[in-house]
């Protein structure tokens, strides 16, 4: 992946789109777990769970953006 990201870096400098760059790889490898207690205390209960939100987002992407789910 690091080699592919490096290739992506070079291609992006040439204005060629490539699915991975070092910046994206770094974001994918960064542990971004954040405590949500303070937000939950302030905002109260959320209208949907995280799982339900993911399901709704996937359904929206399929319905509005033409995404296809491969299984």
PQR file of N, CA, C, O and H, with PARSE charges and radii, in Angstrom:
ATOM      1  N   UNK A   1       0.821  -1.189   0.000 -0.4000 1.5000
ATOM      2  CA  UNK A   1       0.000   0.000   0.000 -0.0000 2.0000
ATOM      3  C   UNK A   1       0.866   1.253   0.000  0.5500 1.7000
ATOM      4  O   UNK A   1       0.520   2.255  -0.628 -0.5500 1.4000
ATOM      5  N   UNK A   2       1.985   1.194   0.702 -0.4000 1.5000
ATOM      6  CA  UNK A   2       2.856   2.379   0.723 -0.0000 2.0000
ATOM      7  C   UNK A   2       3.412   2.680  -0.672  0.5500 1.7000
ATOM      8  O   UNK A   2       3.534   3.842  -1.060 -0.5500 1.4000
ATOM      9  H   UNK A   2       2.266   0.381   1.212  0.4000 1.0000
ATOM     10  N   UNK A   3       3.744   1.641  -1.412 -0.4000 1.5000
ATOM     11  CA  UNK A   3       4.243   1.850  -2.770 -0.0000 2.0000
ATOM     12  C   UNK A   3       3.136   2.445  -3.638  0.5500 1.7000
ATOM     13  O   UNK A   3       3.366   3.392  -4.391 -0.5500 1.4000
ATOM     14  H   UNK A   3       3.645   0.697  -1.097  0.4000 1.0000
ATOM     15  N   UNK A   4       1.937   1.882  -3.526 -0.4000 1.5000
ATOM     16  CA  UNK A   4       0.807   2.413  -4.297 -0.0000 2.0000
ATOM     17  C   UNK A   4       0.539   3.869  -3.921  0.5500 1.7000
ATOM     18  O   UNK A   4       0.247   4.689  -4.791 -0.5500 1.4000
ATOM     19  H   UNK A   4       1.750   1.113  -2.915  0.4000 1.0000
ATOM     20  N   UNK A   5       0.637   4.194  -2.632 -0.4000 1.5000
ATOM     21  CA  UNK A   5       0.425   5.570  -2.183 -0.0000 2.0000
ATOM     22  C   UNK A   5       1.493   6.495  -2.760  0.5500 1.7000
ATOM     23  O   UNK A   5       1.196   7.628  -3.138 -0.5500 1.4000
ATOM     24  H   UNK A   5       0.874   3.528  -1.925  0.4000 1.0000
ATOM     25  N   UNK A   6       2.717   6.023  -2.828 -0.4000 1.5000
ATOM     26  CA  UNK A   6       3.787   6.835  -3.418 -0.0000 2.0000
ATOM     27  C   UNK A   6       3.537   7.076  -4.902  0.5500 1.7000
ATOM     28  O   UNK A   6       3.756   8.178  -5.406 -0.5500 1.4000
ATOM     29  H   UNK A   6       2.958   5.102  -2.521  0.4000 1.0000
ATOM     30  N   UNK A   7       3.080   6.044  -5.592 -0.4000 1.5000
ATOM     31  CA  UNK A   7       2.715   6.209  -6.998 -0.0000 2.0000
ATOM     32  C   UNK A   7       1.590   7.237  -7.114  0.5500 1.7000
ATOM     33  O   UNK A   7       1.610   8.100  -7.991 -0.5500 1.4000
ATOM     34  H   UNK A   7       2.902   5.150  -5.182  0.4000 1.0000
ATOM     35  N   UNK A   8       0.624   7.133  -6.228 -0.4000 1.5000
ATOM     36  CA  UNK A   8      -0.482   8.087  -6.215 -0.0000 2.0000
ATOM     37  C   UNK A   8      -0.011   9.510  -5.981  0.5500 1.7000
ATOM     38  O   UNK A   8      -0.547  10.444  -6.577 -0.5500 1.4000
ATOM     39  H   UNK A   8       0.608   6.431  -5.516  0.4000 1.0000
ATOM     40  N   UNK A   9       0.982   9.689  -5.124 -0.4000 1.5000
ATOM     41  CA  UNK A   9       1.542  11.026  -4.881 -0.0000 2.0000
ATOM     42  C   UNK A   9       2.117  11.618  -6.170  0.5500 1.7000
ATOM     43  O   UNK A   9       1.869  12.777  -6.501 -0.5500 1.4000
ATOM     44  H   UNK A   9       1.417   8.930  -4.640  0.4000 1.0000
ATOM     45  N   UNK A  10       2.884  10.806  -6.886 -0.4000 1.5000
ATOM     46  CA  UNK A  10       3.494  11.276  -8.141 -0.0000 2.0000
ATOM     47  C   UNK A  10       2.402  11.599  -9.154  0.5500 1.7000
ATOM     48  O   UNK A  10       2.441  12.644  -9.803 -0.5500 1.4000
ATOM     49  H   UNK A  10       3.086   9.864  -6.618  0.4000 1.0000
ATOM     50  N   UNK A  11       1.426  10.701  -9.288 -0.4000 1.5000
ATOM     51  CA  UNK A  11       0.356  10.925 -10.259 -0.0000 2.0000
ATOM     52  C   UNK A  11      -0.478  12.154  -9.911  0.5500 1.7000
ATOM     53  O   UNK A  11      -0.902  12.888 -10.804 -0.5500 1.4000
ATOM     54  H   UNK A  11       1.394   9.852  -8.761  0.4000 1.0000
ATOM     55  N   UNK A  12      -0.715  12.384  -8.623 -0.4000 1.5000
ATOM     56  CA  UNK A  12      -1.516  13.557  -8.239 -0.0000 2.0000
ATOM     57  C   UNK A  12      -0.791  14.856  -8.593  0.5500 1.7000
ATOM     58  O   UNK A  12      -1.433  15.856  -8.915 -0.5500 1.4000
ATOM     59  H   UNK A  12      -0.370  11.789  -7.897  0.4000 1.0000
ATOM     60  N   UNK A  13       0.537  14.844  -8.534 -0.4000 1.5000
ATOM     61  CA  UNK A  13       1.310  16.032  -8.942 -0.0000 2.0000
ATOM     62  C   UNK A  13       1.186  16.280 -10.447  0.5500 1.7000
ATOM     63  O   UNK A  13       1.369  17.398 -10.929 -0.5500 1.4000
ATOM     64  H   UNK A  13       1.058  14.031  -8.271  0.4000 1.0000
ATOM     65  N   UNK A  14       0.871  15.205 -11.172 -0.4000 1.5000
ATOM     66  CA  UNK A  14       0.684  15.317 -12.625 -0.0000 2.0000
ATOM     67  C   UNK A  14      -0.793  15.498 -12.983  0.5500 1.7000
ATOM     68  O   UNK A  14      -1.179  15.403 -14.148 -0.5500 1.4000
ATOM     69  H   UNK A  14       0.722  14.297 -10.780  0.4000 1.0000
ATOM     70  N   UNK A  15      -1.616  15.764 -11.953 -0.4000 1.5000
ATOM     71  CA  UNK A  15      -3.060  15.936 -12.118 -0.0000 2.0000
ATOM     72  C   UNK A  15      -3.754  14.695 -12.680  0.5500 1.7000
ATOM     73  O   UNK A  15      -4.727  14.797 -13.428 -0.5500 1.4000
ATOM     74  H   UNK A  15      -1.303  15.841 -11.007  0.4000 1.0000
ATOM     75  N   UNK A  16      -3.239  13.525 -12.309 -0.4000 1.5000
ATOM     76  CA  UNK A  16      -3.853  12.254 -12.687 -0.0000 2.0000
ATOM     77  C   UNK A  16      -4.499  11.673 -11.432  0.5500 1.7000
ATOM     78  O   UNK A  16      -3.849  11.526 -10.397 -0.5500 1.4000
ATOM     79  H   UNK A  16      -2.449  13.442 -11.702  0.4000 1.0000
ATOM     80  N   UNK A  17      -5.792  11.345 -11.537 -0.4000 1.5000
ATOM     81  CA  UNK A  17      -6.489  10.794 -10.374 -0.0000 2.0000
ATOM     82  C   UNK A  17      -6.042   9.360 -10.124  0.5500 1.7000
ATOM     83  O   UNK A  17      -5.903   8.564 -11.053 -0.5500 1.4000
ATOM     84  H   UNK A  17      -6.320  11.464 -12.377  0.4000 1.0000
ATOM     85  N   UNK A  18      -5.822   9.053  -8.864 -0.4000 1.5000
ATOM     86  CA  UNK A  18      -5.421   7.718  -8.435 -0.0000 2.0000
ATOM     87  C   UNK A  18      -6.077   7.495  -7.078  0.5500 1.7000
ATOM     88  O   UNK A  18      -6.161   8.432  -6.283 -0.5500 1.4000
ATOM     89  H   UNK A  18      -5.934   9.700  -8.110  0.4000 1.0000
ATOM     90  N   UNK A  19      -6.541   6.288  -6.791 -0.4000 1.5000
ATOM     91  CA  UNK A  19      -7.360   6.088  -5.586 -0.0000 2.0000
ATOM     92  C   UNK A  19      -6.649   6.221  -4.246  0.5500 1.7000
ATOM     93  O   UNK A  19      -7.312   6.367  -3.219 -0.5500 1.4000
ATOM     94  H   UNK A  19      -6.473   5.527  -7.436  0.4000 1.0000
ATOM     95  N   UNK A  20      -5.327   6.176  -4.228 -0.4000 1.5000
ATOM     96  CA  UNK A  20      -4.645   6.250  -2.935 -0.0000 2.0000
ATOM     97  C   UNK A  20      -3.429   7.164  -3.045  0.5500 1.7000
ATOM     98  O   UNK A  20      -2.700   7.139  -4.036 -0.5500 1.4000
ATOM     99  H   UNK A  20      -4.789   6.058  -5.062  0.4000 1.0000
ATOM    100  N   UNK A  21      -3.227   7.967  -2.008 -0.4000 1.5000
ATOM    101  CA  UNK A  21      -2.037   8.801  -1.864 -0.0000 2.0000
ATOM    102  C   UNK A  21      -1.506   8.589  -0.449  0.5500 1.7000
ATOM    103  O   UNK A  21      -2.165   7.955   0.374 -0.5500 1.4000
ATOM    104  H   UNK A  21      -3.819   7.987  -1.202  0.4000 1.0000
ATOM    105  N   UNK A  22      -0.336   9.109  -0.170 -0.4000 1.5000
ATOM    106  CA  UNK A  22       0.223   8.979   1.182 -0.0000 2.0000
ATOM    107  C   UNK A  22      -0.680   9.630   2.217  0.5500 1.7000
ATOM    108  O   UNK A  22      -0.820   9.126   3.331 -0.5500 1.4000
ATOM    109  H   UNK A  22       0.200   9.624  -0.839  0.4000 1.0000
ATOM    110  N   UNK A  23      -1.295  10.755   1.848 -0.4000 1.5000
ATOM    111  CA  UNK A  23      -2.204  11.440   2.769 -0.0000 2.0000
ATOM    112  C   UNK A  23      -3.391  10.548   3.120  0.5500 1.7000
ATOM    113  O   UNK A  23      -3.751  10.418   4.290 -0.5500 1.4000
ATOM    114  H   UNK A  23      -1.181  11.164   0.943  0.4000 1.0000
ATOM    115  N   UNK A  24      -3.995   9.936   2.106 -0.4000 1.5000
ATOM    116  CA  UNK A  24      -5.140   9.047   2.347 -0.0000 2.0000
ATOM    117  C   UNK A  24      -4.730   7.812   3.140  0.5500 1.7000
ATOM    118  O   UNK A  24      -5.446   7.382   4.044 -0.5500 1.4000
ATOM    119  H   UNK A  24      -3.702  10.042   1.155  0.4000 1.0000
ATOM    120  N   UNK A  25      -3.587   7.250   2.802 -0.4000 1.5000
ATOM    121  CA  UNK A  25      -3.111   6.078   3.534 -0.0000 2.0000
ATOM    122  C   UNK A  25      -2.892   6.420   4.998  0.5500 1.7000
ATOM    123  O   UNK A  25      -3.257   5.645   5.883 -0.5500 1.4000
ATOM    124  H   UNK A  25      -3.005   7.600   2.068  0.4000 1.0000
ATOM    125  N   UNK A  26      -2.301   7.569   5.254 -0.4000 1.5000
ATOM    126  CA  UNK A  26      -2.082   8.000   6.636 -0.0000 2.0000
ATOM    127  C   UNK A  26      -3.413   8.130   7.380  0.5500 1.7000
ATOM    128  O   UNK A  26      -3.523   7.716   8.534 -0.5500 1.4000
ATOM    129  H   UNK A  26      -2.004   8.198   4.536  0.4000 1.0000
ATOM    130  N   UNK A  27      -4.409   8.697   6.728 -0.4000 1.5000
ATOM    131  CA  UNK A  27      -5.730   8.822   7.358 -0.0000 2.0000
ATOM    132  C   UNK A  27      -6.330   7.457   7.650  0.5500 1.7000
ATOM    133  O   UNK A  27      -6.975   7.272   8.682 -0.5500 1.4000
ATOM    134  H   UNK A  27      -4.320   9.034   5.791  0.4000 1.0000
ATOM    135  N   UNK A  28      -6.126   6.502   6.754 -0.4000 1.5000
ATOM    136  CA  UNK A  28      -6.682   5.169   6.948 -0.0000 2.0000
ATOM    137  C   UNK A  28      -5.985   4.428   8.088  0.5500 1.7000
ATOM    138  O   UNK A  28      -6.594   3.577   8.736 -0.5500 1.4000
ATOM    139  H   UNK A  28      -5.602   6.653   5.916  0.4000 1.0000
ATOM    140  N   UNK A  29      -4.728   4.741   8.332 -0.4000 1.5000
ATOM    141  CA  UNK A  29      -3.955   4.038   9.362 -0.0000 2.0000
ATOM    142  C   UNK A  29      -4.009   4.728  10.719  0.5500 1.7000
ATOM    143  O   UNK A  29      -3.506   4.184  11.703 -0.5500 1.4000
ATOM    144  H   UNK A  29      -4.234   5.432   7.806  0.4000 1.0000
ATOM    145  N   UNK A  30      -4.608   5.908  10.793 -0.4000 1.5000
ATOM    146  CA  UNK A  30      -4.676   6.663  12.041 -0.0000 2.0000
ATOM    147  C   UNK A  30      -5.845   6.187  12.881  0.5500 1.7000
ATOM    148  O   UNK A  30      -6.963   6.058  12.381 -0.5500 1.4000
ATOM    149  H   UNK A  30      -5.017   6.350   9.994  0.4000 1.0000
ATOM    150  N   UNK A  31      -5.594   5.928  14.140 -0.4000 1.5000
ATOM    151  CA  UNK A  31      -6.627   5.508  15.069 -0.0000 2.0000
ATOM    152  C   UNK A  31      -7.372   6.761  15.547  0.5500 1.7000
ATOM    153  O   UNK A  31      -6.825   7.551  16.317 -0.5500 1.4000
ATOM    154  H   UNK A  31      -4.686   6.033  14.545  0.4000 1.0000
ATOM    155  N   UNK A  32      -8.601   6.941  15.096 -0.4000 1.5000
ATOM    156  CA  UNK A  32      -9.353   8.158  15.398 -0.0000 2.0000
ATOM    157  C   UNK A  32     -10.515   7.911  16.360  0.5500 1.7000
ATOM    158  O   UNK A  32     -11.597   8.475  16.198 -0.5500 1.4000
ATOM    159  H   UNK A  32      -9.045   6.300  14.470  0.4000 1.0000
ATOM    160  N   UNK A  33     -10.284   7.079  17.343 -0.4000 1.5000
ATOM    161  CA  UNK A  33     -11.331   6.828  18.333 -0.0000 2.0000
ATOM    162  C   UNK A  33     -11.416   8.043  19.254  0.5500 1.7000
ATOM    163  O   UNK A  33     -10.418   8.464  19.839 -0.5500 1.4000
ATOM    164  H   UNK A  33      -9.405   6.621  17.475  0.4000 1.0000
ATOM    165  N   UNK A  34     -12.604   8.589  19.372 -0.4000 1.5000
ATOM    166  CA  UNK A  34     -12.816   9.768  20.210 -0.0000 2.0000
ATOM    167  C   UNK A  34     -13.923   9.480  21.220  0.5500 1.7000
ATOM    168  O   UNK A  34     -14.943   8.890  20.866 -0.5500 1.4000
ATOM    169  H   UNK A  34     -13.415   8.247  18.896  0.4000 1.0000
ATOM    170  N   UNK A  35     -13.732   9.891  22.472 -0.4000 1.5000
ATOM    171  CA  UNK A  35     -14.801   9.721  23.454 -0.0000 2.0000
ATOM    172  C   UNK A  35     -15.969  10.661  23.130  0.5500 1.7000
ATOM    173  O   UNK A  35     -15.759  11.839  22.839 -0.5500 1.4000
ATOM    174  H   UNK A  35     -12.903  10.370  22.759  0.4000 1.0000
ATOM    175  N   UNK A  36     -17.168  10.150  23.180 -0.4000 1.5000
ATOM    176  CA  UNK A  36     -18.348  10.941  22.822 -0.0000 2.0000
ATOM    177  C   UNK A  36     -19.216  11.311  24.029  0.5500 1.7000
ATOM    178  O   UNK A  36     -20.287  11.894  23.865 -0.5500 1.4000
ATOM    179  H   UNK A  36     -17.338   9.193  23.417  0.4000 1.0000
ATOM    180  N   UNK A  37     -18.763  10.977  25.223 -0.4000 1.5000
ATOM    181  CA  UNK A  37     -19.590  11.215  26.408 -0.0000 2.0000
ATOM    182  C   UNK A  37     -19.992  12.682  26.542  0.5500 1.7000
ATOM    183  O   UNK A  37     -21.162  12.972  26.792 -0.5500 1.4000
ATOM    184  H   UNK A  37     -17.893  10.503  25.355  0.4000 1.0000
ATOM    185  N   UNK A  38     -19.053  13.613  26.381 -0.4000 1.5000
ATOM    186  CA  UNK A  38     -19.382  15.036  26.537 -0.0000 2.0000
ATOM    187  C   UNK A  38     -20.419  15.481  25.508  0.5500 1.7000
ATOM    188  O   UNK A  38     -21.341  16.225  25.844 -0.5500 1.4000
ATOM    189  H   UNK A  38     -18.103  13.378  26.177  0.4000 1.0000
ATOM    190  N   UNK A  39     -20.280  15.038  24.272 -0.4000 1.5000
ATOM    191  CA  UNK A  39     -21.248  15.396  23.230 -0.0000 2.0000
ATOM    192  C   UNK A  39     -22.609  14.789  23.544  0.5500 1.7000
ATOM    193  O   UNK A  39     -23.636  15.456  23.421 -0.5500 1.4000
ATOM    194  H   UNK A  39     -19.531  14.434  23.999  0.4000 1.0000
ATOM    195  N   UNK A  40     -22.613  13.513  23.953 -0.4000 1.5000
ATOM    196  CA  UNK A  40     -23.871  12.857  24.286 -0.0000 2.0000
ATOM    197  C   UNK A  40     -24.546  13.531  25.482  0.5500 1.7000
ATOM    198  O   UNK A  40     -25.770  13.665  25.511 -0.5500 1.4000
ATOM    199  H   UNK A  40     -21.778  12.971  24.053  0.4000 1.0000
ATOM    200  N   UNK A  41     -23.753  13.954  26.465 -0.4000 1.5000
ATOM    201  CA  UNK A  41     -24.324  14.660  27.617 -0.0000 2.0000
ATOM    202  C   UNK A  41     -24.955  15.983  27.186  0.5500 1.7000
ATOM    203  O   UNK A  41     -26.004  16.369  27.703 -0.5500 1.4000
ATOM    204  H   UNK A  41     -22.760  13.845  26.441  0.4000 1.0000
ATOM    205  N   UNK A  42     -24.324  16.674  26.246 -0.4000 1.5000
ATOM    206  CA  UNK A  42     -24.812  17.963  25.775 -0.0000 2.0000
ATOM    207  C   UNK A  42     -26.019  17.815  24.849  0.5500 1.7000
ATOM    208  O   UNK A  42     -27.007  18.534  24.996 -0.5500 1.4000
ATOM    209  H   UNK A  42     -23.473  16.361  25.826  0.4000 1.0000
ATOM    210  N   UNK A  43     -25.941  16.897  23.907 -0.4000 1.5000
ATOM    211  CA  UNK A  43     -26.977  16.771  22.879 -0.0000 2.0000
ATOM    212  C   UNK A  43     -28.127  15.855  23.275  0.5500 1.7000
ATOM    213  O   UNK A  43     -29.212  15.939  22.701 -0.5500 1.4000
ATOM    214  H   UNK A  43     -25.138  16.313  23.788  0.4000 1.0000
ATOM    215  N   UNK A  44     -27.902  14.992  24.240 -0.4000 1.5000
ATOM    216  CA  UNK A  44     -28.939  14.034  24.602 -0.0000 2.0000
ATOM    217  C   UNK A  44     -28.921  12.841  23.668  0.5500 1.7000
ATOM    218  O   UNK A  44     -27.995  12.677  22.874 -0.5500 1.4000
ATOM    219  H   UNK A  44     -27.020  14.923  24.706  0.4000 1.0000
ATOM    220  N   UNK A  45     -29.945  12.010  23.764 -0.4000 1.5000
ATOM    221  CA  UNK A  45     -29.962  10.799  22.934 -0.0000 2.0000
ATOM    222  C   UNK A  45     -30.018  11.138  21.451  0.5500 1.7000
ATOM    223  O   UNK A  45     -30.705  12.071  21.035 -0.5500 1.4000
ATOM    224  H   UNK A  45     -30.698  12.144  24.409  0.4000 1.0000
ATOM    225  N   UNK A  46     -29.293  10.371  20.672 -0.4000 1.5000
ATOM    226  CA  UNK A  46     -29.270  10.585  19.233 -0.0000 2.0000
ATOM    227  C   UNK A  46     -30.526   9.993  18.593  0.5500 1.7000
ATOM    228  O   UNK A  46     -31.085   9.028  19.114 -0.5500 1.4000
ATOM    229  H   UNK A  46     -28.735   9.613  21.010  0.4000 1.0000
ATOM    230  N   UNK A  47     -30.977  10.560  17.465 -0.4000 1.5000
ATOM    231  CA  UNK A  47     -32.208  10.075  16.839 -0.0000 2.0000
ATOM    232  C   UNK A  47     -32.070   8.682  16.226  0.5500 1.7000
ATOM    233  O   UNK A  47     -33.062   7.967  16.084 -0.5500 1.4000
ATOM    234  H   UNK A  47     -30.522  11.344  17.042  0.4000 1.0000
ATOM    235  N   UNK A  48     -30.849   8.294  15.864 -0.4000 1.5000
ATOM    236  CA  UNK A  48     -30.601   6.952  15.326 -0.0000 2.0000
ATOM    237  C   UNK A  48     -29.271   6.443  15.872  0.5500 1.7000
ATOM    238  O   UNK A  48     -28.404   7.228  16.254 -0.5500 1.4000
ATOM    239  H   UNK A  48     -30.043   8.874  15.979  0.4000 1.0000
ATOM    240  N   UNK A  49     -29.122   5.137  15.903 -0.4000 1.5000
ATOM    241  CA  UNK A  49     -27.858   4.542  16.337 -0.0000 2.0000
ATOM    242  C   UNK A  49     -26.831   4.690  15.219  0.5500 1.7000
ATOM    243  O   UNK A  49     -27.173   5.027  14.085 -0.5500 1.4000
ATOM    244  H   UNK A  49     -29.827   4.499  15.592  0.4000 1.0000
ATOM    245  N   UNK A  50     -25.579   4.437  15.552 -0.4000 1.5000
ATOM    246  CA  UNK A  50     -24.527   4.497  14.540 -0.0000 2.0000
ATOM    247  C   UNK A  50     -24.794   3.466  13.445  0.5500 1.7000
ATOM    248  O   UNK A  50     -24.626   3.765  12.263 -0.5500 1.4000
ATOM    249  H   UNK A  50     -25.301   4.164  16.473  0.4000 1.0000
ATOM    250  N   UNK A  51     -25.205   2.264  13.823 -0.4000 1.5000
ATOM    251  CA  UNK A  51     -25.489   1.221  12.845 -0.0000 2.0000
ATOM    252  C   UNK A  51     -26.638   1.631  11.926  0.5500 1.7000
ATOM    253  O   UNK A  51     -26.559   1.437  10.712 -0.5500 1.4000
ATOM    254  H   UNK A  51     -25.342   2.021  14.784  0.4000 1.0000
ATOM    255  N   UNK A  52     -27.697   2.191  12.490 -0.4000 1.5000
ATOM    256  CA  UNK A  52     -28.819   2.641  11.663 -0.0000 2.0000
ATOM    257  C   UNK A  52     -28.394   3.787  10.747  0.5500 1.7000
ATOM    258  O   UNK A  52     -28.842   3.861   9.602 -0.5500 1.4000
ATOM    259  H   UNK A  52     -27.761   2.348  13.475  0.4000 1.0000
ATOM    260  N   UNK A  53     -27.547   4.668  11.231 -0.4000 1.5000
ATOM    261  CA  UNK A  53     -27.042   5.760  10.403 -0.0000 2.0000
ATOM    262  C   UNK A  53     -26.224   5.247   9.227  0.5500 1.7000
ATOM    263  O   UNK A  53     -26.332   5.767   8.116 -0.5500 1.4000
ATOM    264  H   UNK A  53     -27.183   4.608  12.161  0.4000 1.0000
ATOM    265  N   UNK A  54     -25.406   4.229   9.470 -0.4000 1.5000
ATOM    266  CA  UNK A  54     -24.618   3.634   8.381 -0.0000 2.0000
ATOM    267  C   UNK A  54     -25.550   3.003   7.351  0.5500 1.7000
ATOM    268  O   UNK A  54     -25.355   3.174   6.148 -0.5500 1.4000
ATOM    269  H   UNK A  54     -25.319   3.806  10.372  0.4000 1.0000
ATOM    270  N   UNK A  55     -26.562   2.273   7.822 -0.4000 1.5000
ATOM    271  CA  UNK A  55     -27.519   1.637   6.905 -0.0000 2.0000
ATOM    272  C   UNK A  55     -28.249   2.686   6.060  0.5500 1.7000
ATOM    273  O   UNK A  55     -28.428   2.499   4.856 -0.5500 1.4000
ATOM    274  H   UNK A  55     -26.721   2.135   8.800  0.4000 1.0000
ATOM    275  N   UNK A  56     -28.666   3.778   6.684 -0.4000 1.5000
ATOM    276  CA  UNK A  56     -29.363   4.837   5.945 -0.0000 2.0000
ATOM    277  C   UNK A  56     -28.431   5.519   4.941  0.5500 1.7000
ATOM    278  O   UNK A  56     -28.851   5.866   3.837 -0.5500 1.4000
ATOM    279  H   UNK A  56     -28.521   3.930   7.662  0.4000 1.0000
ATOM    280  N   UNK A  57     -27.176   5.709   5.322 -0.4000 1.5000
ATOM    281  CA  UNK A  57     -26.215   6.329   4.409 -0.0000 2.0000
ATOM    282  C   UNK A  57     -25.972   5.436   3.200  0.5500 1.7000
ATOM    283  O   UNK A  57     -25.934   5.922   2.069 -0.5500 1.4000
ATOM    284  H   UNK A  57     -26.835   5.427   6.219  0.4000 1.0000
ATOM    285  N   UNK A  58     -25.808   4.140   3.424 -0.4000 1.5000
ATOM    286  CA  UNK A  58     -25.598   3.203   2.312 -0.0000 2.0000
ATOM    287  C   UNK A  58     -26.811   3.189   1.398  0.5500 1.7000
ATOM    288  O   UNK A  58     -26.672   3.198   0.175 -0.5500 1.4000
ATOM    289  H   UNK A  58     -25.840   3.746   4.343  0.4000 1.0000
ATOM    290  N   UNK A  59     -28.010   3.168   1.990 -0.4000 1.5000
ATOM    291  CA  UNK A  59     -29.236   3.188   1.176 -0.0000 2.0000
ATOM    292  C   UNK A  59     -29.312   4.464   0.341  0.5500 1.7000
ATOM    293  O   UNK A  59     -29.712   4.417  -0.822 -0.5500 1.4000
ATOM    294  H   UNK A  59     -28.124   3.161   2.984  0.4000 1.0000
ATOM    295  N   UNK A  60     -28.932   5.603   0.921 -0.4000 1.5000
ATOM    296  CA  UNK A  60     -28.946   6.872   0.185 -0.0000 2.0000
ATOM    297  C   UNK A  60     -27.952   6.835  -0.973  0.5500 1.7000
ATOM    298  O   UNK A  60     -28.268   7.274  -2.079 -0.5500 1.4000
ATOM    299  H   UNK A  60     -28.607   5.642   1.866  0.4000 1.0000
ATOM    300  N   UNK A  61     -26.750   6.311  -0.722 -0.4000 1.5000
ATOM    301  CA  UNK A  61     -25.744   6.219  -1.783 -0.0000 2.0000
ATOM    302  C   UNK A  61     -26.230   5.333  -2.928  0.5500 1.7000
ATOM    303  O   UNK A  61     -25.982   5.638  -4.095 -0.5500 1.4000
ATOM    304  H   UNK A  61     -26.493   5.954   0.176  0.4000 1.0000
ATOM    305  N   UNK A  62     -26.908   4.258  -2.608 -0.4000 1.5000
ATOM    306  CA  UNK A  62     -27.450   3.370  -3.638 -0.0000 2.0000
ATOM    307  C   UNK A  62     -28.547   4.077  -4.422  0.5500 1.7000
ATOM    308  O   UNK A  62     -28.556   4.043  -5.653 -0.5500 1.4000
ATOM    309  H   UNK A  62     -27.109   4.010  -1.660  0.4000 1.0000
ATOM    310  N   UNK A  63     -29.474   4.717  -3.709 -0.4000 1.5000
ATOM    311  CA  UNK A  63     -30.632   5.351  -4.350 -0.0000 2.0000
ATOM    312  C   UNK A  63     -30.283   6.620  -5.125  0.5500 1.7000
ATOM    313  O   UNK A  63     -30.856   6.870  -6.185 -0.5500 1.4000
ATOM    314  H   UNK A  63     -29.467   4.744  -2.710  0.4000 1.0000
ATOM    315  N   UNK A  64     -29.362   7.417  -4.616 -0.4000 1.5000
ATOM    316  CA  UNK A  64     -29.103   8.729  -5.204 -0.0000 2.0000
ATOM    317  C   UNK A  64     -27.807   8.838  -6.011  0.5500 1.7000
ATOM    318  O   UNK A  64     -27.677   9.721  -6.859 -0.5500 1.4000
ATOM    319  H   UNK A  64     -28.897   7.215  -3.754  0.4000 1.0000
ATOM    320  N   UNK A  65     -26.871   7.962  -5.755 -0.4000 1.5000
ATOM    321  CA  UNK A  65     -25.566   8.064  -6.422 -0.0000 2.0000
ATOM    322  C   UNK A  65     -25.240   6.847  -7.275  0.5500 1.7000
ATOM    323  O   UNK A  65     -24.184   6.795  -7.906 -0.5500 1.4000
ATOM    324  H   UNK A  65     -26.977   7.245  -5.067  0.4000 1.0000
ATOM    325  N   UNK A  66     -26.136   5.872  -7.299 -0.4000 1.5000
ATOM    326  CA  UNK A  66     -25.932   4.715  -8.147 -0.0000 2.0000
ATOM    327  C   UNK A  66     -24.890   3.723  -7.655  0.5500 1.7000
ATOM    328  O   UNK A  66     -24.414   2.888  -8.424 -0.5500 1.4000
ATOM    329  H   UNK A  66     -26.994   5.915  -6.787  0.4000 1.0000
ATOM    330  N   UNK A  67     -24.534   3.811  -6.386 -0.4000 1.5000
ATOM    331  CA  UNK A  67     -23.562   2.858  -5.851 -0.0000 2.0000
ATOM    332  C   UNK A  67     -24.156   1.449  -5.907  0.5500 1.7000
ATOM    333  O   UNK A  67     -25.368   1.262  -5.802 -0.5500 1.4000
ATOM    334  H   UNK A  67     -24.921   4.489  -5.762  0.4000 1.0000
ATOM    335  N   UNK A  68     -23.282   0.477  -6.072 -0.4000 1.5000
ATOM    336  CA  UNK A  68     -23.690  -0.926  -6.080 -0.0000 2.0000
ATOM    337  C   UNK A  68     -22.932  -1.661  -5.000  0.5500 1.7000
ATOM    338  O   UNK A  68     -21.744  -1.428  -4.781 -0.5500 1.4000
ATOM    339  H   UNK A  68     -22.298   0.628  -6.157  0.4000 1.0000
ATOM    340  N   UNK A  69     -23.630  -2.543  -4.337 -0.4000 1.5000
ATOM    341  CA  UNK A  69     -23.013  -3.337  -3.268 -0.0000 2.0000
ATOM    342  C   UNK A  69     -22.657  -4.696  -3.837  0.5500 1.7000
ATOM    343  O   UNK A  69     -23.515  -5.410  -4.355 -0.5500 1.4000
ATOM    344  H   UNK A  69     -24.595  -2.733  -4.516  0.4000 1.0000
ATOM    345  N   UNK A  70     -21.389  -5.047  -3.736 -0.4000 1.5000
ATOM    346  CA  UNK A  70     -20.924  -6.362  -4.197 -0.0000 2.0000
ATOM    347  C   UNK A  70     -20.842  -7.289  -2.988  0.5500 1.7000
ATOM    348  O   UNK A  70     -20.357  -6.904  -1.924 -0.5500 1.4000
ATOM    349  H   UNK A  70     -20.692  -4.467  -3.314  0.4000 1.0000
ATOM    350  N   UNK A  71     -21.311  -8.481  -3.168 -0.4000 1.5000
ATOM    351  CA  UNK A  71     -21.241  -9.452  -2.059 -0.0000 2.0000
ATOM    352  C   UNK A  71     -20.528 -10.690  -2.495  0.5500 1.7000
ATOM    353  O   UNK A  71     -20.369 -11.621  -1.705 -0.5500 1.4000
ATOM    354  H   UNK A  71     -21.705  -8.793  -4.032  0.4000 1.0000
TER
END
